[in-house]
């Protein structure tokens, strides 16, 4: 009798998994801020927040070219993509009522939309990039001192996709760059970022000229070497505005590169057959709780179960190595022994 009750618990948990998996961080847009106006109804305010939230979502997960494909999407279609939203209010220092919305978009509906429009989306979120902007001005190189870009990069540009980490002042980096100043673009990034060789890296050479700026971007993203050249014209901008624009444009280009290396193709899912050893009743419930945090897991199927183990088929999007890393981040170990995959909860 206990065995049947246990199996019933298993079925209930896994039939609920699809619902649990729908609440994904990557498809949530939080802290949409609006000022409450007396002549606008609650529904109208919510619609404004949803429009703003959708723009932020596609900017976060789509490449620049694919963002344009969403321009013609009607608001009715956008509204249908919303799973639910939350709203809270507060009074700001000017005694105005401020509304704060958290918008939760439906993963399955977004997947169908991207499938129909043949769009890949990026799962890049909270990525770290070790970046060193080097200023070239009047034929001189400035690495740390008198380098506006090193001093102000994170003051000008911030987003939730990439955290730009600038290395602290290091005499070896100075010597390395000065020694190779005539051939800087061919310098191995590992020679500059010796302490972070396994991380994503970027060297940015910013060549300030009278009427424009030439930017040479050298990156290593997930082991792939990607270089870009950018030309920005100063036009009628002040020096301050021009420098801030250089940081913003270059950062946007880097974010787009990182997105391109983390794309998910809805049309080509993969499947993983694995075994979960059942040690106690909470084992399966805890697994479900952790799996729901992983965006690229699309569905879970029970293949076989008994009192000792459960055979599970996991449908996922993207590459297996990324799934393994995400499982590890959620304290789930995926191991391959004797040609058989098994899951273990830490």
Protein Blocks (a to p, Z undefined) as FASTA:
>chain_A
ZZmmmmmmmmmmmmmmmmmmmmcfklpcehiacdddfkbcfklmmmmmmmmmmmmmmmmm
pcfklmmmmmmpcfklmmmmpmbdcddddddfkopacddddddddfklmmmmmmmnopac
dfbehiacdddddddeehiacfkgoplklmmmmmmpccfkbccddddddfklmmmmmmmm
mmmmmpcfklmmmmlmmbccddddddddfkbccddddddeehiacdddddddfkjacfkl
mmmmmmmmmmmmmmmmmmmmmcccfklccddddddddfbfklmmmmmmmmmmpmklmbdc
dfbdcfkbccdddddedjfklmmmmmmmnopacddeehiacdddZZ
